[in-house]
Amino acid sequence: MSYARIASRVAVGGVATALATAGLVGVTGTPANAATVTSTYVCTVPVLGDKTFAVSIDTPPLLPPSAPAGAPVAAGLLSFKSVLTVPGDVVAAFGSSVNGAKSDDFSASIGTASMSAPVKWDTPGAANPDTSVPFSGTGANAAFVLPAAGTYSISMPKTFTLIPTKDGAALPFTAPCTSAAPSQIASITLNKQDSKVKAKAAPKSVDKGSVVGVKGKVLNDFSKTGGPVPTGKVIIKDGKKKVGKGKLKNGKFVVKVKGLGVGSHSLTVLYKGDDYTNKGTSKALKVTVHA
């Protein structure tokens, strides 16, 4: 399914506009690197012990080649098809008491971050020559936020819990599953968001020796819609001269500027950036100091 079609589902909630800005929607057709990706898992089945299962996902890349760091991704936006291949002896042991499975903790990894993507396999297929049986189904992401700037591999889970089902209802036992080498789905480069530095100085006209307060906030594209709020340091400059510094708290700053000489001054706030947000500079703040 194309990102454009998926986006139309969530447009009513206002998510589509933000995601389009992030470059997460609007991709149509089938990308060249779309593929079926399969990983083999050893699942410990009650009574039967360790058995080898295969899990494949058939989907375009979960994310485009690049996106903004810290962008929030809505739940259900990134759907995928999946096939769980169950060993023949497991199918034979449980017979008609099991006709599907699910995993509530299935997740893809993006670097060290995790993207929860619960999946259900509810349509059994014909047995393969080795008597194993494929169960097809679908999954979709839970809401998550992209990690800090960098290039990451997106990989299938190292572990997940397999829950057998009967007509969609979970049965009262589970099978923990582990892969020694989960397959890579795709890679993604996350770029820092642009910053917007808003500031004001008060009072704008002071006597020599008085303190001028400079306060304001730093925003990025997604800090108001669930993404990380900018952190880090700000520097106050009078032309090229550094006259103050401070740290952001909840994206805001307050800096007291002392020792300005008599005359007109043009103060600017320089934000130093963080792992999600680029550096930025405020508009000039005019301050006059009287003798």
C-alpha positions in Angstrom: 0.0 0.0 0.0 1.4 3.4 -0.9 2.1 6.0 1.7 -0.3 8.4 0.0 -3.2 5.9 0.4 -2.2 5.3 4.0 -2.1 9.0 4.7 -5.6 9.5 3.4 -6.8 7.3 6.3 -5.4 9.6 8.9 -6.0 12.9 7.2 -9.1 13.6 9.4 -6.9 13.5 12.5 -4.6 16.1 11.1 -1.6 13.7 11.1 -1.2 13.7 7.3 0.0 17.3 7.0 2.8 16.8 9.6 3.9 13.5 8.0 3.9 15.0 4.6 6.2 17.7 5.9 8.4 15.0 7.3 8.6 13.2 4.0 6.9 10.1 5.4 4.0 10.1 3.0 3.3 10.8 -0.6 5.5 7.9 -1.9 3.5 6.0 -4.5 4.2 2.9 -6.6 6.7 0.2 -5.6 10.2 1.3 -4.6 13.1 -0.5 -6.2 14.2 -1.9 -2.8 10.8 -3.3 -1.9 11.3 -7.0 -1.1 10.2 -9.9 1.0 12.4 -10.2 4.1 12.6 -13.4 6.1 14.1 -14.3 9.4 14.4 -17.6 11.1 13.4 -17.9 14.8 13.8 -20.7 17.4 10.6 -20.7 19.3 10.2 -22.7 22.6 6.8 -24.5 22.2 5.2 -25.9 25.3 5.7 -29.7 25.5 7.4 -29.9 22.1 10.5 -27.8 23.0 12.6 -25.7 20.6 11.2 -25.5 17.0 12.3 -23.5 14.0 9.8 -21.0 12.6 10.2 -18.5 9.7 8.7 -15.1 9.7 8.6 -12.9 6.5 7.3 -9.4 5.9 6.4 -8.3 2.4 6.3 -4.5 2.3 7.9 -1.5 0.8 10.5 0.0 3.2 8.9 0.9 6.5 10.3 4.4 6.1 11.7 6.4 3.2 15.5 6.6 2.7 15.6 9.8 4.8 13.4 11.7 7.3 13.7 14.2 10.1 15.1 13.1 13.4 12.5 13.1 16.1 9.5 13.1 13.8 6.5 11.4 15.4 4.9 8.7 13.3 1.2 8.0 13.8 -0.1 4.5 14.9 -1.2 2.4 11.9 0.6 4.5 9.3 3.1 1.8 8.4 1.2 -1.4 7.6 2.7 -4.6 6.3 1.9 -8.1 5.2 3.5 -11.1 7.0 3.8 -14.8 6.8 4.5 -17.1 9.7 5.7 -20.6 8.6 4.9 -23.2 11.3 6.8 -26.5 11.4 4.7 -29.5 10.4 5.1 -31.4 13.7 3.8 -28.3 15.6 0.8 -28.1 13.3 0.1 -31.9 13.8 0.5 -31.7 17.6 -2.1 -28.9 18.0 -4.4 -29.9 15.2 -7.7 -28.0 14.9 -7.3 -26.4 18.4 -5.1 -23.7 16.7 -5.8 -21.9 13.5 -3.8 -18.8 13.8 -1.3 -16.8 15.9 -0.3 -13.3 16.9 2.5 -11.3 18.5 1.8 -8.2 20.6 5.5 -7.4 21.1 6.7 -7.9 17.5 8.8 -4.8 16.7 11.4 -3.5 14.3 14.6 -1.9 15.5 15.9 1.4 14.2 19.4 1.5 15.6 18.9 1.2 19.4 15.3 2.4 19.2 12.3 0.1 18.9 9.2 0.4 16.7 6.4 -1.7 18.1 4.5 -3.4 15.3 1.9 -6.0 16.5 1.0 -8.6 14.0 -1.7 -11.3 13.5 -1.4 -14.4 11.3 -5.0 -15.5 10.8 -5.1 -17.2 7.4 -3.6 -20.7 7.1 -2.4 -21.8 3.7 -1.6 -25.1 2.0 1.2 -27.2 3.5 4.6 -26.9 1.9 6.5 -30.0 0.7 8.2 -30.3 4.1 4.7 -30.3 5.7 5.2 -26.9 7.3 2.2 -24.6 7.0 2.3 -20.9 6.2 -0.1 -18.5 8.1 -0.5 -15.2 6.4 -1.6 -12.0 8.1 -0.9 -8.3 8.6 0.6 -5.9 11.1 1.0 -2.2 11.7 3.1 0.1 13.8 2.2 1.6 17.2 2.9 5.3 17.5 6.6 6.1 17.9 9.1 8.9 17.5 12.1 8.6 15.2 15.5 8.6 17.0 18.3 11.2 16.9 20.1 12.2 13.7 22.2 9.5 12.0 22.1 6.6 9.6 20.4 3.5 10.9 19.5 -0.1 9.9 15.9 -1.1 10.3 15.8 -4.7 11.3 13.3 -7.4 12.2 13.1 -8.2 16.0 15.7 -10.3 17.8 12.9 -11.6 20.0 9.2 -11.7 20.2 6.4 -13.7 21.9 4.3 -16.0 19.7 0.7 -16.4 20.9 -1.4 -19.2 19.3 -5.0 -18.3 18.5 -8.3 -20.1 17.8 -10.6 -18.0 15.6 -8.8 -14.9 16.7 -8.9 -15.6 20.4 -5.6 -16.0 22.3 -5.0 -19.4 23.8 -3.5 -19.7 27.3 0.1 -20.5 26.4 2.9 -18.7 24.5 6.2 -19.5 22.8 9.1 -17.1 23.2 11.0 -16.8 19.9 14.6 -15.7 19.2 16.7 -15.0 16.1 20.5 -15.1 16.2 20.7 -12.8 13.2 17.4 -10.9 12.4 17.3 -9.7 8.8 17.7 -6.0 7.8 14.5 -4.5 6.3 16.0 -1.3 5.1 18.2 1.7 6.2 17.3 5.3 6.9 19.2 8.5 7.3 17.7 10.9 9.8 18.5 14.6 9.4 18.3 17.3 12.1 15.3 19.5 12.0 15.6 23.3 11.4 15.3 25.4 14.5 13.3 28.6 15.0 14.7 30.9 17.8 12.2 33.4 19.2 13.4 36.0 21.7 12.7 39.3 23.2 14.7 41.7 25.4 13.2 43.8 28.3 13.5 46.5 29.0 14.6 47.9 25.7 15.8 51.1 27.2 17.9 51.1 30.4 20.4 53.1 32.3 24.0 52.1 32.4 24.6 49.3 34.9 21.1 47.9 34.6 20.3 44.3 33.7 18.6 43.4 30.4 16.6 40.2 30.5 16.6 38.2 27.3 14.1 35.3 27.2 12.5 33.2 24.6 12.1 29.7 23.2 13.5 27.4 20.6 11.1 25.4 18.3 11.6 22.8 15.6 9.1 21.3 13.1 7.7 18.6 15.5 8.2 19.9 19.0 4.5 20.9 19.2 3.2 17.7 17.7 4.9 15.0 19.9 8.5 15.2 18.9 11.4 16.0 21.2 11.6 19.6 22.5 14.9 21.2 21.7 17.6 21.1 24.4 21.0 22.5 24.8 22.6 25.9 25.1 22.1 29.5 23.9 24.6 32.3 23.6 23.7 36.0 23.6 25.8 38.2 21.4 26.1 41.9 21.0 27.4 42.1 17.5 30.4 39.7 17.6 30.9 40.0 21.4 29.5 37.3 23.7 27.5 39.0 26.5 25.6 36.1 28.0 24.7 32.4 28.0 22.1 30.0 29.2 20.5 26.6 28.9 17.1 25.5 27.6 14.5 24.2 30.0 11.5 22.7 28.3 12.6 24.5 25.2 12.7 27.9 26.9 15.5 30.2 28.1 16.0 33.2 30.3 19.4 35.0 30.3 20.4 38.1 32.3 22.7 40.4 30.3 24.9 42.7 32.3 27.6 45.3 31.6 26.3 46.8 28.3 28.0 50.1 27.4 26.2 53.3 26.8 24.7 53.5 23.3 22.6 51.3 21.0 23.0 47.5 21.0 21.9 44.8 18.6 21.5 41.5 20.6 21.1 38.1 19.0 20.4 34.7 20.5 22.5 31.8 19.0 21.1 28.3 19.7 23.8 25.7 19.6 21.6 22.8 18.5 21.2 19.2 19.8 20.9 15.7 18.5 17.6 16.4 16.8 17.7 20.1 16.0 20.1 22.3 13.9 21.7 25.5 15.2 19.7 28.7 14.8 19.8 32.5 15.4 17.1 34.9 16.5 16.2 38.2 15.0 18.1 41.2 16.3 16.9 42.7 19.5 17.5 46.4 19.8 18.5 47.7 23.2 19.5 51.3 24.2 21.7 52.0 27.2 21.7 55.6 28.7 24.5 57.2 30.6 
